[in-house]
Amino acid sequence: MLDKAYPVTHSDAEWRRLLTPEQYYVMRGHGTEMPGSCALLHEKRPGRFTCAGCGQPLFESKLKFESGTGWPSFNDPVEGAVETSVDRSHGMIRTEVHCATCGSHLGHVFNDGPPPTGLRYCINGVAMNFKAE
């Protein structure tokens, strides 16, 4: 994430000013929010989930599903909205999901989701905002 130039960039001090401490911990520090702690987990209205760091539309609410994990889960992102990289932290190999516009850490994607994609984009709610239709 840090070795690529993104369309939206800020200094570390600017990110700290723009984000809440929890958002900074998750989005810039690759942290994870506590499961079940974000109101967006229960958001069911039609609309879009956007990156809290830059406003990039990330996920459509129609592709959100209840995974039982405690984090908002989606089948697929908006085309071109996210990128992935290998995450070898915590003694595991996972696929990290980050915003394609600002590089902020969003969560991880797993191959245990429902049809039609079989994917589960497990996203930290604090890393997103919601815009109702």
Residue frames as a rotation matrix with the C-alpha (Angstrom) as fourth column:
MET 1
0.564 0.826 0.000 0.00
0.826 -0.564 0.000 0.00
0.000 0.000 -1.000 0.00
LEU 2
0.622 -0.303 -0.722 2.68
0.191 -0.836 0.515 2.51
-0.759 -0.458 -0.462 0.95
ASP 3
-0.444 -0.892 0.080 4.87
0.278 -0.053 0.959 2.04
-0.851 0.448 0.272 -2.15
LYS 4
-0.347 0.411 0.843 2.16
0.930 0.035 0.366 3.05
0.121 0.911 -0.395 -4.64
ALA 5
-0.976 0.100 -0.194 1.06
-0.080 -0.991 -0.110 6.58
-0.203 -0.092 0.975 -5.51
TYR 6
-0.332 0.936 0.119 -2.72
0.903 0.352 -0.246 6.99
-0.272 0.026 -0.962 -5.11
PRO 7
-0.166 0.340 0.926 -4.92
0.623 -0.691 0.365 9.71
0.764 0.638 -0.097 -6.61
VAL 8
0.719 0.370 0.588 -5.76
-0.239 -0.663 0.709 10.95
0.652 -0.651 -0.389 -3.08
THR 9
-0.006 -0.786 -0.618 -2.77
0.727 0.420 -0.542 11.34
0.686 -0.453 0.569 -0.77
HIS 10
0.809 0.158 0.567 -2.17
-0.257 -0.772 0.581 13.06
0.529 -0.616 -0.584 2.55
SER 11
-0.396 -0.906 0.151 0.71
-0.479 0.063 -0.875 13.32
0.783 -0.419 -0.459 4.96
ASP 12
-0.483 0.178 -0.857 0.46
0.639 0.742 -0.205 11.29
0.599 -0.647 -0.472 8.14
ALA 13
-0.902 0.127 -0.413 -0.40
0.241 -0.643 -0.726 14.47
-0.358 -0.755 0.550 10.06
GLU 14
-0.650 0.699 -0.296 -3.19
-0.746 -0.515 0.421 15.26
0.142 0.495 0.857 7.60
TRP 15
-0.317 0.530 -0.787 -4.63
0.010 0.831 0.556 11.72
0.948 0.168 -0.269 7.87
ARG 16
-0.673 0.019 -0.740 -4.61
0.718 0.259 -0.646 12.05
0.179 -0.966 -0.188 11.66
ARG 17
-0.875 0.357 -0.327 -6.51
-0.210 -0.889 -0.407 15.33
-0.436 -0.287 0.853 11.37
LEU 18
-0.532 0.671 -0.517 -9.02
-0.760 -0.108 0.641 14.01
0.374 0.734 0.567 8.80
LEU 19
-0.079 0.449 -0.890 -9.82
0.013 0.893 0.450 10.69
0.997 0.024 -0.076 10.50
THR 20
0.752 0.299 0.587 -11.02
-0.601 -0.053 0.797 9.80
0.269 -0.953 0.139 13.98
PRO 21
-0.191 -0.861 0.471 -8.48
-0.946 0.289 0.145 7.90
-0.261 -0.418 -0.870 16.10
GLU 22
0.090 0.273 0.958 -10.34
-0.127 0.957 -0.261 4.62
-0.988 -0.098 0.120 15.42
GLN 23
0.970 0.245 -0.006 -10.49
-0.021 0.059 -0.998 5.31
-0.244 0.968 0.062 11.68
TYR 24
0.407 -0.894 -0.188 -6.78
-0.888 -0.340 -0.310 6.13
0.213 0.293 -0.932 11.64
TYR 25
-0.216 -0.465 0.858 -5.97
-0.705 0.683 0.192 2.91
-0.675 -0.564 -0.476 13.52
VAL 26
0.352 0.447 0.823 -7.96
0.202 0.822 -0.533 0.80
-0.914 0.353 0.199 11.04
MET 27
0.961 0.251 0.119 -7.43
0.165 -0.170 -0.972 2.63
-0.224 0.953 -0.204 7.77
ARG 28
0.615 -0.788 -0.022 -3.83
-0.629 -0.474 -0.616 3.79
0.475 0.393 -0.787 8.04
GLY 29
-0.216 -0.719 0.660 -2.55
-0.967 0.250 -0.043 1.30
-0.134 -0.648 -0.750 10.64
HIS 30
-0.396 0.124 -0.910 -4.17
-0.471 0.823 0.317 -1.85
0.788 0.555 -0.267 9.17
GLY 31
-0.889 0.117 0.443 -6.14
-0.399 0.275 -0.875 -2.41
-0.224 -0.954 -0.197 12.36
THR 32
-0.575 0.769 -0.279 -9.49
0.338 0.534 0.775 -4.10
0.745 0.351 -0.568 12.91
GLU 33
-0.370 0.546 0.751 -12.49
-0.798 -0.601 0.044 -2.69
0.475 -0.583 0.659 14.74
MET 34
-0.804 0.178 0.568 -14.21
-0.325 0.668 -0.669 -4.78
-0.498 -0.723 -0.479 17.40
PRO 35
-0.844 0.537 0.006 -16.81
0.327 0.504 0.800 -7.11
0.426 0.677 -0.600 15.85
GLY 36
-0.016 0.977 -0.212 -20.36
0.940 0.088 0.330 -5.80
0.341 -0.194 -0.920 16.12
SER 37
-0.313 -0.222 -0.924 -19.17
0.747 -0.658 -0.095 -2.31
-0.587 -0.720 0.372 17.10
CYS 38
-0.959 -0.134 -0.248 -20.24
-0.037 -0.813 0.581 -0.34
-0.280 0.567 0.775 14.02
ALA 39
-0.136 0.980 -0.146 -23.76
-0.288 -0.180 -0.941 0.84
-0.948 -0.086 0.306 13.19
LEU 40
-0.138 0.064 -0.988 -23.12
-0.985 -0.118 0.129 0.14
-0.108 0.991 0.079 9.49
LEU 41
-0.976 -0.167 0.139 -23.28
-0.167 0.986 0.008 -3.56
-0.139 -0.016 -0.990 10.30
HIS 42
-0.443 0.888 0.121 -27.06
0.563 0.381 -0.733 -3.15
-0.697 -0.257 -0.669 10.58
GLU 43
-0.407 0.264 -0.874 -27.54
-0.551 -0.835 0.005 -0.69
-0.729 0.484 0.485 7.68
LYS 44
-0.441 0.337 0.832 -30.16
0.556 0.830 -0.042 -2.10
-0.705 0.444 -0.553 5.29
ARG 45
0.469 0.650 -0.598 -31.38
-0.058 -0.653 -0.755 0.94
-0.881 0.388 -0.269 3.32
PRO 46
0.653 -0.242 0.718 -30.73
0.758 0.207 -0.619 1.22
0.001 0.948 0.319 -0.41
GLY 47
0.911 -0.380 -0.159 -27.57
-0.372 -0.925 0.076 3.20
-0.176 -0.010 -0.984 -1.08
ARG 48
0.551 -0.811 -0.196 -23.79
0.146 0.325 -0.935 3.10
0.821 0.487 0.297 -1.31
PHE 49
0.808 -0.478 -0.344 -21.00
0.402 0.021 0.915 2.56
-0.430 -0.878 0.209 1.16
THR 50
0.778 -0.537 0.326 -18.10
-0.011 -0.530 -0.848 4.96
0.628 0.656 -0.418 0.53
CYS 51
-0.026 -0.893 -0.450 -14.53
0.797 0.253 -0.549 5.22
0.604 -0.373 0.705 1.76
ALA 52
0.793 0.301 -0.529 -14.31
0.596 -0.561 0.574 7.31
-0.124 -0.771 -0.625 4.94
GLY 53
-0.045 -0.925 -0.377 -10.91
0.611 -0.324 0.722 8.57
-0.790 -0.198 0.580 3.80
CYS 54
-0.890 -0.410 -0.198 -11.73
0.078 -0.565 0.822 9.89
-0.449 0.716 0.534 0.34
GLY 55
-0.154 0.931 -0.330 -15.42
-0.604 -0.353 -0.715 9.37
-0.782 0.089 0.617 -0.49
GLN 56
-0.748 -0.169 -0.641 -14.80
-0.639 0.441 0.630 6.75
0.176 0.882 -0.438 -3.20
PRO 57
0.436 0.892 0.122 -17.95
-0.900 0.434 0.044 4.59
-0.014 -0.129 0.992 -3.68
LEU 58
-0.619 -0.747 0.242 -16.95
-0.768 0.640 0.010 1.10
-0.162 -0.180 -0.970 -2.54
PHE 59
-0.942 0.328 0.072 -20.00
0.328 0.945 -0.015 -1.17
-0.073 0.010 -0.997 -2.20
GLU 60
-0.469 0.878 0.099 -23.69
-0.511 -0.361 0.780 -1.13
0.720 0.316 0.618 -3.18
SER 61
-0.463 0.327 0.824 -26.10
-0.834 0.152 -0.530 -1.98
-0.299 -0.933 0.203 -0.38
LYS 62
0.598 0.747 -0.291 -27.87
-0.802 0.559 -0.212 -4.53
0.004 0.360 0.933 -2.58
LEU 63
0.339 -0.554 -0.760 -24.70
-0.172 0.758 -0.629 -6.68
0.925 0.344 0.162 -2.40
LYS 64
-0.522 -0.435 0.734 -24.45
-0.780 -0.105 -0.617 -6.52
0.345 -0.894 -0.285 1.40
PHE 65
0.303 0.622 -0.722 -25.32
-0.132 0.778 0.614 -9.65
0.944 -0.091 0.318 3.38
GLU 66
0.563 -0.045 0.825 -25.33
-0.826 -0.066 0.560 -10.87
0.030 -0.997 -0.074 6.96
SER 67
0.060 -0.658 -0.750 -22.29
-0.408 0.670 -0.620 -13.11
0.911 0.343 -0.228 7.45
GLY 68
0.901 0.316 -0.298 -22.60
0.143 0.433 0.890 -13.51
0.410 -0.844 0.345 11.21
THR 69
0.087 -0.976 -0.199 -19.00
0.802 0.187 -0.567 -12.32
0.591 -0.111 0.799 11.65
GLY 70
0.358 0.096 -0.929 -19.73
0.776 -0.584 0.239 -8.92
-0.519 -0.806 -0.284 13.21
TRP 71
-0.585 -0.523 -0.619 -18.49
0.019 -0.772 0.635 -6.87
-0.811 0.360 0.462 10.26
PRO 72
0.438 0.712 -0.549 -20.35
-0.574 -0.250 -0.780 -5.60
-0.692 0.657 0.299 7.18
SER 73
-0.470 -0.551 0.690 -19.98
0.151 0.720 0.678 -8.18
-0.870 0.422 -0.255 4.40
PHE 74
0.310 0.483 -0.819 -20.45
-0.711 -0.454 -0.537 -7.79
-0.631 0.749 0.203 0.65
ASN 75
0.707 0.010 0.707 -20.40
0.361 0.854 -0.374 -10.07
-0.608 0.520 0.601 -2.41
ASP 76
0.055 -0.619 0.783 -18.55
0.990 -0.071 -0.125 -7.67
0.133 0.782 0.609 -4.67
PRO 77
-0.316 -0.212 -0.925 -17.20
0.435 -0.899 0.058 -4.10
-0.843 -0.384 0.376 -4.68
VAL 78
0.807 0.382 -0.450 -18.03
-0.146 -0.608 -0.780 -1.33
-0.572 0.696 -0.435 -7.12
GLU 79
0.716 -0.535 0.449 -15.90
0.696 0.489 -0.527 -2.01
0.063 0.689 0.722 -10.20
GLY 80
0.113 -0.828 0.550 -12.40
0.489 -0.435 -0.756 -0.53
0.865 0.354 0.355 -9.81
ALA 81
0.679 0.281 0.678 -13.08
-0.323 -0.715 0.620 0.75
0.660 -0.640 -0.395 -6.27
VAL 82
0.738 -0.409 0.537 -10.80
-0.492 0.218 0.843 -1.58
-0.462 -0.886 -0.040 -4.34
GLU 83
0.206 -0.746 -0.633 -7.46
-0.645 0.383 -0.661 -3.29
0.736 0.544 -0.403 -4.75
THR 84
0.991 0.108 0.078 -6.04
-0.131 0.675 0.726 -6.28
0.026 -0.730 0.683 -2.93
SER 85
0.051 -0.996 -0.071 -2.68
-0.757 0.008 -0.654 -7.32
0.652 0.087 -0.754 -1.58
VAL 86
0.198 -0.076 -0.977 -1.25
0.363 0.932 0.001 -10.23
0.910 -0.355 0.212 0.40
ASP 87
0.337 -0.031 0.941 -1.47
-0.803 -0.531 0.270 -9.81
0.492 -0.847 -0.204 4.18
ARG 88
0.037 -0.439 -0.898 0.89
0.160 0.889 -0.429 -12.07
0.986 -0.128 0.103 6.14
SER 89
-0.479 -0.203 0.854 0.17
-0.697 -0.503 -0.510 -10.59
0.534 -0.840 0.099 9.57
HIS 90
0.118 0.550 0.827 -0.98
-0.971 0.240 -0.021 -12.56
-0.210 -0.800 0.562 12.62
GLY 91
-0.600 -0.495 0.628 0.58
-0.416 0.864 0.283 -15.81
-0.683 -0.092 -0.724 11.36
MET 92
0.234 0.744 0.626 -1.92
0.419 0.504 -0.755 -16.11
-0.878 0.439 -0.193 8.48
ILE 93
-0.940 -0.333 0.068 -1.98
0.203 -0.387 0.899 -15.45
-0.273 0.860 0.432 4.77
ARG 94
0.079 0.994 -0.073 -5.04
0.654 -0.107 -0.749 -13.38
-0.752 0.011 -0.659 3.87
THR 95
-0.378 -0.096 0.921 -6.10
0.847 -0.437 0.302 -11.07
0.374 0.894 0.246 1.07
GLU 96
-0.484 0.131 -0.865 -6.23
0.501 -0.769 -0.397 -7.47
-0.717 -0.625 0.307 2.26
VAL 97
0.197 0.596 0.779 -8.71
0.944 -0.330 0.014 -5.07
0.266 0.732 -0.627 0.66
HIS 98
-0.410 -0.312 -0.857 -7.81
0.560 -0.828 0.033 -1.41
-0.720 -0.466 0.514 0.36
CYS 99
0.626 0.673 -0.393 -9.31
0.181 -0.616 -0.766 1.64
-0.758 0.409 -0.508 -1.35
ALA 100
0.204 -0.521 0.829 -8.06
0.971 0.215 -0.104 2.05
-0.124 0.826 0.550 -4.91
THR 101
0.631 0.121 0.766 -8.26
0.392 -0.902 -0.180 5.85
0.670 0.414 -0.617 -4.59
CYS 102
0.590 -0.401 0.701 -6.49
-0.674 -0.723 0.153 6.57
0.445 -0.562 -0.697 -1.28
GLY 103
-0.222 -0.756 -0.616 -4.91
-0.282 0.654 -0.702 3.22
0.933 0.018 -0.358 -0.35
SER 104
-0.283 0.142 0.948 -6.65
-0.954 -0.144 -0.263 3.01
0.100 -0.979 0.176 3.02
HIS 105
-0.980 -0.049 -0.195 -7.04
-0.013 0.984 -0.179 -0.44
0.200 -0.173 -0.964 4.60
LEU 106
-0.227 0.970 0.089 -10.69
-0.840 -0.241 0.485 -1.55
0.492 0.036 0.870 4.51
GLY 107
0.442 0.374 0.815 -10.65
-0.727 0.682 0.081 -5.20
-0.525 -0.628 0.574 5.56
HIS 108
-0.720 -0.651 0.241 -10.15
-0.425 0.688 0.589 -8.60
-0.549 0.321 -0.772 3.91
VAL 109
0.208 0.759 -0.617 -11.81
-0.973 0.227 -0.048 -10.78
0.104 0.610 0.786 1.26
PHE 110
-0.547 -0.283 0.788 -12.45
-0.490 0.871 -0.027 -14.48
-0.679 -0.401 -0.615 1.78
ASN 111
-0.729 0.209 -0.652 -13.64
-0.554 0.381 0.741 -17.30
0.403 0.901 -0.162 -0.49
ASP 112
-0.885 0.412 -0.218 -16.45
0.466 0.765 -0.445 -18.42
-0.016 -0.495 -0.869 1.83
GLY 113
-0.702 0.635 -0.323 -19.25
-0.496 -0.761 -0.420 -16.11
-0.512 -0.135 0.848 0.71
PRO 114
0.047 0.840 0.540 -22.63
0.145 0.529 -0.836 -16.95
-0.988 0.118 -0.096 -0.80
PRO 115
-0.338 -0.045 0.940 -23.46
0.930 0.139 0.341 -17.23
-0.147 0.989 -0.005 -4.52
PRO 116
0.999 0.014 0.043 -23.16
0.031 0.464 -0.885 -15.78
-0.032 0.886 0.463 -7.03
THR 117
0.511 -0.860 0.005 -19.52
-0.640 -0.384 -0.665 -14.74
0.574 0.336 -0.747 -6.37
GLY 118
0.661 -0.263 -0.703 -18.61
0.516 0.840 0.171 -17.00
0.545 -0.475 0.691 -3.45
LEU 119
-0.455 -0.856 0.245 -16.70
0.442 -0.456 -0.773 -14.04
0.773 -0.243 0.586 -2.02
ARG 120
0.659 0.554 -0.509 -17.07
0.731 -0.311 0.607 -12.34
0.178 -0.772 -0.610 1.34
TYR 121
-0.254 -0.648 0.718 -15.63
0.273 -0.760 -0.590 -8.86
0.928 0.046 0.370 1.47
CYS 122
0.430 0.292 -0.855 -15.37
0.880 0.077 0.469 -8.45
0.202 -0.953 -0.224 5.25
ILE 123
-0.166 -0.433 0.886 -15.04
0.435 -0.838 -0.328 -4.70
0.885 0.331 0.328 5.73
ASN 124
-0.654 -0.111 -0.749 -14.46
0.740 -0.301 -0.601 -2.58
-0.159 -0.947 0.279 8.82
GLY 125
0.350 0.909 0.227 -17.55
0.926 -0.373 0.065 -0.40
0.143 0.188 -0.972 9.19
VAL 126
0.494 -0.219 -0.842 -15.50
0.373 -0.821 0.432 2.47
-0.785 -0.528 -0.324 10.62
ALA 127
-0.613 -0.787 0.067 -13.65
0.343 -0.188 0.920 2.65
-0.712 0.587 0.385 7.27
MET 128
-0.654 0.455 0.604 -16.87
0.666 -0.032 0.745 3.53
0.358 0.890 -0.282 5.45
ASN 129
-0.733 0.630 -0.255 -19.63
-0.390 -0.697 -0.602 6.08
-0.558 -0.342 0.756 5.32
PHE 130
-0.505 0.644 0.574 -23.12
0.779 0.627 -0.018 5.34
-0.372 0.438 -0.818 4.01
LYS 131
-0.827 0.329 -0.455 -25.05
-0.454 -0.869 0.197 7.43
-0.331 0.369 0.868 1.49
ALA 132
-0.286 0.827 0.483 -28.72
0.363 0.560 -0.745 6.47
-0.887 -0.037 -0.461 1.24
GLU 133
-0.714 0.124 0.689 -30.41
0.685 -0.077 0.724 6.65
0.143 0.989 -0.031 -2.15
